[in-house]
Amino acid sequence: MSNNLTKREIVLEIYKKTGFPQKQVVDTVQLTLDIIQKALAEGRNVELRNFGVLEVQVRKSRIGRNPNKPEAEVVIPQRAVVKFKSGKILKQQLKKIDLSQLTASTPSSDTEEGED
């Protein structure tokens, strides 16, 4: 089983805690995600108090290289990206993570937080 939390797992957790019909929970979770996605697509930041902020930022145009053809430069155009900034409570909880277990089970990533 993956370490990633899926939408289905969120739905099941809410269903177990509330007893609401699963169809209602699925619809509510999807509606929430749709609203967040629409706001971000409109360039609006999404603030979820104590959890964090999803912030739309403009990534500048830059020159990159194709790893298969390193001699050729590629222009990476300016684009909008979403960056996540942890809220106060989440930051406190993250400090309690056993980093040795996290690094052993998570593949390393060279991309910046919130990129792509």
Order of alpha helices (4+ residues) and beta strands (2+ residues): alpha-alpha-beta-beta-beta-beta-beta-alpha-alpha
